[in-house]
Amino acid sequence: MPLQDTAPLRVLRLICSPRGSDSESYRLSQQIFDRLANQAGERGLELTDLDLNDLPHVDHDYAAALASPVEPEHTHPGSALHRSDVLIRQLDAADVLLIATPMHNYTVPSALKTWIDHIVRIRVTFIGTPQGKQGILRDRPVHVAIASGGLISGENARQPDFLRPYLTAALGTVGLHDLHYFAVEGTARGEAALEAAREQARTAVEAFFMAGA
C-alpha cells in the first residue's frame, strides 16, 4: 500500500477567534475534525493547531521583497519573510486545512487576514501569467467553520457576506480550490436561536461527510 495511504492524515487547524477554544467557530471545527478522524480510520490523524491571534503583520522588508523582481536568497530568523517561509511550509505539509473563524464586520477577522498576507506570496505560492495569477501549491480539502452573529445564508440573510467569496478567491490564488463552508449563524440572537443554529450546523457537517463516505 502506498505511503500516503498509511501515514497519518495531517490536519492544520487555524484558530482565528480571540476566544480560542471557547468560540463557536472552534466548537464547529471540532465537529469537522471528529468526522475527519472517523474518515481516516486506522490511518489516524496528526493535528497541528495554529492560533493566529498573536501572528505579527508583514513588515516593510516583506513588502519590499515582494515588489522585487527576484526572490531573496536568504531570510533572517525573526523577520516577516522567514515567518512567511515557515507558515507556507506548514501549510504545504498539511493534507487538510481546517479553518475556525468568526465573521468580523462582514468578512475575515484581522488574524486570518494576516495569515493570508503571509502565505499569498508571489514566486513562492503563486506566479503571474498573462492569464492572471496562478497558484502553485497542490490542492487539498479546506474545511471552513464560520460563526456569525447575524444570518448570512439563504432568504433570511440580513447582512452581507464578504468572508466566503474573499476566502475562496484568496486561497484559490495559491492553488487551494476544494473549499467547503459550514456556519453557525445568528449567534447573537439569543440562546434558543443559538441552539437551533448549532444543530443546523451539526446536521450540515454530518450530511457532508456521510455523502462522501
Steps between C-alpha positions, in 0.01 A plus 500: 500500500641846412644707781240774461227246584663388825661814639282706739275757337663834582248768598597863546237691699504879502339649812391851414268607780643693794277276714702197396351165604201679660384627163215362292727473196744282695218275626374458145852427375528227764193330354665510159822366648313210663349411164842514338626264770219254423578529131872438557433180693809300586713745309451748784544875515785733580359836611691828510314788664613850406353793693526798267415768755862572589630484143689822413413689186729504200749787506694743279766247398235245408321753280829602337588137426166438334548809285845379393529305169700223672451296817748573783770234533481492879248593768599584855336329799252736658430686176159504335644324195635219716165477678330482161732215396410305814126552457510398133696183578252420775208545261664301224565208736132471594263256331195692624460865600237566768414865569303602810403862453243753613359756260614849600331795332375288208834336420803315641647618832833681492683195639401289199573785260852524644559128435371543146741790446786271603409204279379675182848572368612548143760252368445281807129409508387656171645634179387773266399390150344681200171342610535623859626357827557125506529305825788256534410319823336158465127503557354329808172512697437821692219493759391836636300524824339845525317666788299812425292717732240558228347293221710478184338219297177445312190714477525600866847656460507846653863602455763488224742208477838598362678225699423203276561665161818666628640182653413304186689753285799535734558126547428436133786736418749255653336189353246398767162454334336210688323717761204397715319747725298431813348769719337562836290806420317740728715448809386840633126424473448334836553157652211325326609627159859404576406144591301471178794637301739253662271211411463622143878524463552156654249351258676667206838356607356151542323515163815613323717222637230235459471598133875457457518169689 
